[in-house]
Amino acid sequence: MAPLLGAKCRPTTKYVTLALLSVFTWVPASYVYFSSGGRPGISWNALPTAMTKTLPVNKYQNGGHLLNVTGTRNDATSSQAKRIAMLKEYCGKNPTHSTLWGYSSQSYLERERIMVVDRIKTMYCFIPKTGCTTLKYLMYNLEHGTNESRSNHGLMWIHERRYRWLKDYSKEEADMRLATYNKLIVVRDPLERLASAWLDKFNHDPRHVSFIKAFQRKTRMKNLTKTHTKQGRNLDRNSQDSVGGKPSLPFRDFIWGIANEFEVHKNIHWEPFFSLCAPCQVEYDFIAHTDTLVEDLRLFLHKIGVVGKDYLLPTQRPSRAKTNFGTTFREVPTEDLRRIGEVYKPDFDAFGYNFEEDLALIEDLRRDALKQNGSVQ
């Protein structure tokens, strides 16, 4: 028998008896320990499916739920099956959307969108504003056997690393990976993603003043939405935070530009999922949502046989865009919201999001704001 991790496997005579007495207690414990990836140099093999002992997880970390040793949870597994079924049903009913947004049959092979992590036989479609920084850290650490985190590096460090993309492989190599690798996509409510893109690129970070100038330059300024009511002026003051000493682009103007001049303002940070990831062409076998990202990623890791690496997962926190969702959108005219719903309709329908529910929430908050303004006056 080959020694474990180079350890000597021939005990001296005086230790034979002791070794035999302890073997029945040592072997099960060491099997679980080494199989879980607890030591460097050990491959990440999944434990036998017959073992169903439940292991407690700190309820204050990583979603706070219980896992069995295979990493499966009934609710997460059920949700995953529904998401996959919904996407397949949508693509089956809408075959023309397989080439939506100008996709040819193989054009997704030519863009830096589908990341390939050969070590864990996984492909991940990179979509900005869907937790992509978190996913890049996870994929980088799994590929290189490291434990890098945001706290150790500057904002752009992880985005400046070198990755392998599907386009880097030959047609034969890419087809082999598409057929045999695990394929992961992470999505988000399209309206929430738009709010996140605006908060990040046009509002909070002074390093992104260039986004504001480019957007304003491309937009026909006379067509920007301007509300001259007292309510509109109040909302306008609330939305215009200072960026680099100048007002930021108001959210309603950002939405107007995308709703009415999408091709002019097309950008990866708000480009639809269908444009970026070709979900009716690439057969994704795992769909994560940002609302349940930690729980989904934990299930994904165990599904692909990577165990003992849950410490690489982030802590689930409410997003800034989700927390302020209604307040952000209530200044946008309903007709522009309807146009946005049409632009992102495939993303809503294929991935289980409901535009009408989002709109109803926005309208309710809009009415509440009007009542409050009326009572103050």
Secondary structure, 3 states (H helix, E strand, C coil): CCCHHHCCCCCCHHHHHHHHHHHHHHHHHHHHHHHCCCCCCCCCCCCCCCCCCEECCCCCCCCCCCEECCCCCHHHHHHHHHHHHHHHHHHHHCHHHHHHHHCCCCHHHHCCCEEEEHHHCEEEECCCCCCHHHHHHHHHHHHHCCCCCHHHCCCCCHHHCCCEEHHHCCHHHHHHHHHHCEEEEEECCHHHHHHHHHHHHHHHCHHHHHHHHHHHHHCCHHHCCCCCCHHHHHHHHHHCCEECCEECCCHHHHHHHHHHCCCCCCCCCCCCHHHHHCCCCCCCCEEEEHHHHHHHHHHHHHHCCCCCCHHHCCCCCCCHHHHCHHHHHCCCCHHHHHHHHHHCHHHHHHCCCCHHHHHHHHHHHHHHHHHHHHHHC
